[in-house]
Amino acid sequence: MKKLLGFSLCLLFLCLTSCNKLYVDKASSYYVEGNYQESLDYLNKIPKKNTNYNTFVLKGNNYYALGNTQKAFENYKIAYALNSNIIIRPLISIYFYNEDITKALYLIHQLEDSGTLLTKEERKIEYVCLYRLDDKISANKVLNEYLSDLDNFEITKLKILTFDNTSTIISQTILELCEINEYKKAEELLDMSYSYGNFNSGFLSVLSYIIENENIDSEFRAKAAYYSSIIFKSINNIKQSSYYSDYYYKLSQGLQIIFPKQLMKI
């Protein structure tokens, strides 16, 4: 009787293990195919007590791909507790893009101290984190030693991420890209600049240039006009309003000709 019970328990364990492996394999396939919710559905069928760090990593990857950074972080954190060396890299990105740059930088240095060769993307994050923490000497050292092969476009993206809105390189690079018809790259930099609040006079001049340039795609020009209208609506300083009044008048007059009138209602 005891032998039969032992055999039954072993058989049950093997069945559960087989089912868990099947779920993980299915979830992995769905993740590779980009079916993130289906992948999560299979992972959630695995009992918590049988979930290892690989499963938590895959869960985190799925949540991250679906835009749920909070859930992704929760799963990565559990995986990190189970096996810290494996999960450090995803955690660096999670911390960085959730604006916890101190923890992101700490993990980068932890990774480097372990003898792991940092990727170029990790070096970019390191540069931005150091710059934001006002350690510009160390930041420039990273830039010169590990990122010296970046072109103006990539360097400008880094400058935007550092919140260095006093730098003229941002507006200069956007204008240069427009002049050589690299409008997709120019638009990417414009979107980043707007998202990170680089609203200096150089940025406004760039918007004016794009709006007035008839060779540029109308949708791109419309976006520049939209950004201009939002920026001017946000100005509540009398000195600023006075400083930009001539520019704003010229811009508003030009927009009525270039774009449909309904655009001005945005």
C-alpha positions, 0 to 999 in steps of 0.5 A, spaced: 500 500 500 505 504 501 509 503 495 502 504 491 502 511 494 509 513 493 508 511 486 502 515 485 505 521 488 511 520 484 506 520 478 502 526 480 509 530 481 511 528 474 505 530 471 505 537 474 512 538 472 510 536 465 504 541 465 508 546 468 514 545 463 508 545 457 505 552 460 512 555 460 514 552 453 507 555 450 508 562 454 515 562 451 513 561 444 507 566 445 512 571 447 517 570 441 511 571 437 509 578 440 502 575 443 504 577 450 497 576 453 496 569 451 503 568 454 501 571 461 495 567 461 499 560 460 504 563 466 498 564 470 496 557 470 503 555 474 502 554 481 506 560 485 510 555 489 512 551 482 514 558 479 522 559 479 525 566 477 525 564 469 518 564 470 518 571 473 522 574 468 518 572 462 512 575 466 516 581 467 518 581 460 510 580 458 508 586 462 513 590 460 511 589 453 504 590 454 506 597 457 505 595 465 511 597 468 509 596 475 507 589 474 513 588 470 517 591 476 514 587 481 515 580 477 523 582 476 523 584 483 521 577 485 526 574 480 532 579 482 531 576 490 531 569 487 537 570 482 540 577 482 545 576 477 540 574 472 535 579 473 539 586 473 539 588 466 532 588 466 531 592 472 536 597 470 531 599 464 525 599 469 528 603 474 531 608 469 525 609 465 521 610 471 526 615 473 529 612 479 536 614 476 540 612 483 538 605 483 539 604 475 546 607 476 547 603 482 545 596 478 549 598 472 555 599 477 554 592 480 553 589 474 560 592 472 563 590 478 561 583 477 566 583 471 560 583 466 561 587 460 556 593 459 552 593 453 552 600 449 545 601 451 547 600 458 553 605 457 548 610 455 543 609 461 550 610 465 551 617 462 544 620 462 544 618 470 551 621 471 549 627 468 542 628 471 546 627 478 550 632 476 557 628 476 558 631 469 566 629 469 564 622 470 559 622 465 563 625 459 568 620 461 563 615 459 561 618 453 569 619 451 571 612 452 565 608 450 560 612 446 565 616 442 562 612 435 555 615 436 553 620 431 550 627 432 543 624 432 544 619 437 548 624 441 542 629 441 538 623 444 542 623 450 542 630 451 535 631 451 534 625 456 539 629 460 535 635 460 540 639 458 535 644 455 541 649 455 544 646 449 544 648 442 546 641 439 538 639 440 536 645 435 542 645 431 541 637 429 534 637 428 535 643 423 541 639 420 536 633 419 531 637 416 536 640 411 538 633 408 531 630 408 532 626 414 525 628 417 523 621 421 529 622 425 528 630 425 521 628 428 523 623 433 528 628 436 522 634 436 518 629 439 523 627 445 524 635 446 517 636 447 516 630 451 522 632 456 520 640 456 526 643 452 522 649 450 528 654 449 528 659 444 532 655 439 526 650 440 521 655 438 525 657 432 526 650 430 518 649 430 518 656 426 522 653 421 519 647 420 512 650 419 514 655 414 518 650 410 513 647 404 518 642 403 517 638 409 511 633 410 504 637 412 503 632 418 510 634 420 509 641 420 502 640 423 505 637 429 510 643 429 504 647 429 500 643 435 507 643 439 507 651 438 500 652 440 501 648 446 507 651 448 504 658 448 498 657 451 502 654 457 506 661 458 504 665 464 510 669 465 509 677 462 516 677 460 516 671 456 509 673 453 512 680 451 519 676 448 515 671 444 509 676 442 512 678 435 514 671 434 507 668 436 503 673 431 508 671 425 506 664 427 499 665 428 498 669 421 502 663 417 498 658 420 492 660 418 494 660 410 498 653 411 494 649 415 486 648 415 483 653 420 480 648 424 487 646 426 488 653 430 482 650 435 486 645 438 
